[in-house]
Amino acid sequence: MFMASQKLKKRLNELVEMCGSDRRAVRHIKRVKGAAPSHSNIHRARMEGTGTDYTILCYIQDIEASLSVEPPVDWQNPKWCEALSKRTAICLAYYALFESKAELRKELNTHGSVRLLKIRNFGKRSLDEITLWLS
């Protein structure tokens, strides 16, 4: 399993402090019929703003390890807004640590299964407007 660097963990902590406990960060969660909670599933996040799109790869096991989400996320329970908010924070942190999407993809692809996460308007720091859904 890919282990987060100290720099990443520090950045994560900052982001989680800023937004991790804000349940308003997740306004809508939708699970597509028949989709299983596996590494092939896609995590998407959207922030309203300028409309710039970023597509990044996010290593899901590292999300859980670095943030120590307890109890584990119940994929069938709609009341896991806080955990999803933290997952968004780690994805933002990943993007912030790399100079380009290609560099990020290369780094994460070397460590096995990844999840695709789409973040819109990364430059906007407030996560209140983020919408997350599974597909």
C-alpha positions as CSV (number, residue, x, y, z in Angstrom):
1,M,0.0,0.0,0.0
2,F,1.2,3.5,-0.8
3,M,2.0,5.4,2.3
4,A,1.4,9.1,2.5
5,S,4.5,11.3,2.9
6,Q,4.8,13.5,5.9
7,K,4.2,16.5,3.6
8,L,1.0,15.0,2.4
9,K,-0.2,14.1,5.9
10,K,0.4,17.6,7.0
11,R,-1.5,19.0,4.1
12,L,-4.3,16.5,4.7
13,N,-4.6,17.5,8.3
14,E,-4.9,21.2,7.3
15,L,-7.6,20.4,4.8
16,V,-9.5,18.0,7.1
17,E,-9.4,20.6,9.9
18,M,-10.8,23.1,7.4
19,C,-13.6,21.0,6.0
20,G,-13.6,17.4,7.3
21,S,-16.4,17.9,9.9
22,D,-18.6,20.1,7.7
23,R,-21.5,17.9,6.8
24,R,-22.8,20.5,4.4
25,A,-19.8,19.7,2.2
26,V,-21.7,16.8,0.8
27,R,-25.0,17.8,-0.6
28,H,-25.9,14.8,-2.7
29,I,-24.8,11.2,-2.8
30,K,-26.0,8.9,-5.5
31,R,-25.2,5.3,-6.0
32,V,-25.8,4.0,-9.4
33,K,-27.9,0.8,-9.6
34,G,-25.7,-2.3,-9.7
35,A,-22.5,-0.4,-8.9
36,A,-20.4,-2.3,-6.4
37,P,-18.1,-0.6,-3.9
38,S,-14.9,-1.6,-5.6
39,H,-11.7,0.0,-6.8
40,S,-13.2,0.1,-10.3
41,N,-15.9,2.5,-9.1
42,I,-15.5,6.2,-9.8
43,H,-15.4,8.9,-7.2
44,R,-16.4,12.3,-8.5
45,A,-16.5,15.6,-6.9
46,R,-17.6,18.9,-8.3
47,M,-17.1,22.4,-6.9
48,E,-19.1,25.3,-8.4
49,G,-17.0,28.2,-9.7
50,T,-15.0,28.9,-12.8
51,G,-15.7,25.6,-14.5
52,T,-12.1,24.4,-14.8
53,D,-11.9,20.6,-14.7
54,Y,-9.2,18.5,-13.1
55,T,-9.1,14.7,-13.4
56,I,-6.9,13.0,-10.9
57,L,-6.3,9.5,-9.7
58,C,-6.8,8.9,-6.0
59,Y,-5.6,5.8,-4.1
60,I,-8.6,4.8,-2.1
61,Q,-6.8,2.6,0.5
62,D,-4.5,5.4,1.3
63,I,-7.5,7.6,1.9
64,E,-8.7,5.3,4.6
65,A,-5.3,4.7,6.1
66,S,-4.2,8.3,6.2
67,L,-7.4,9.6,7.6
68,S,-8.1,6.6,9.9
69,V,-11.8,6.7,9.1
70,E,-13.5,4.7,11.8
71,P,-15.7,2.9,11.6
72,P,-15.1,1.9,7.9
73,V,-17.4,3.5,5.5
74,D,-20.8,1.8,5.1
75,W,-21.3,2.0,1.3
76,Q,-25.0,1.5,1.7
77,N,-25.6,4.1,4.4
78,P,-26.3,7.7,3.2
79,K,-25.1,9.1,6.5
80,W,-21.4,9.1,5.8
81,C,-21.0,12.7,4.7
82,E,-18.1,13.4,7.0
83,A,-16.1,10.5,5.7
84,L,-16.7,11.6,2.1
85,S,-15.8,15.1,3.0
86,K,-12.4,13.8,4.3
87,R,-11.9,11.8,1.2
88,T,-12.4,15.0,-0.8
89,A,-9.8,16.7,1.4
90,I,-7.2,14.0,0.7
91,C,-7.8,14.2,-3.0
92,L,-7.3,18.0,-2.9
93,A,-4.1,17.4,-1.0
94,Y,-2.8,15.0,-3.6
95,Y,-3.4,17.5,-6.3
96,A,-1.7,20.3,-4.4
97,L,1.4,18.2,-4.0
98,F,2.1,17.6,-7.6
99,E,2.9,20.0,-10.4
100,S,0.9,18.3,-13.0
101,K,-1.9,15.7,-13.5
102,A,0.6,13.5,-15.4
103,E,3.0,13.5,-12.5
104,L,0.2,12.7,-10.1
105,R,-1.1,9.8,-12.3
106,K,2.4,8.4,-12.6
107,E,2.9,8.4,-8.8
108,L,-0.4,6.9,-8.0
109,N,-0.4,4.3,-10.8
110,T,2.8,2.8,-9.5
111,H,1.0,1.8,-6.3
112,G,-1.8,-0.5,-7.6
113,S,-5.5,0.1,-7.7
114,V,-6.7,3.7,-8.0
115,R,-9.9,5.6,-8.1
116,L,-10.7,8.3,-10.6
117,L,-11.7,11.5,-9.0
118,K,-12.9,14.6,-10.9
119,I,-12.5,17.9,-9.1
120,R,-13.9,21.0,-10.6
121,N,-12.5,24.4,-9.7
122,F,-9.7,23.1,-7.4
123,G,-8.6,26.7,-6.7
124,K,-11.7,27.4,-4.7
125,R,-10.8,26.4,-1.2
126,S,-14.3,26.3,0.4
127,L,-15.7,22.8,0.3
128,D,-19.2,23.9,1.2
129,E,-20.3,23.8,-2.4
130,I,-18.8,20.3,-3.2
131,T,-21.2,17.7,-4.5
132,L,-20.0,14.1,-4.3
133,W,-21.6,11.1,-5.8
134,L,-20.6,7.5,-6.6
135,S,-21.0,5.9,-10.0
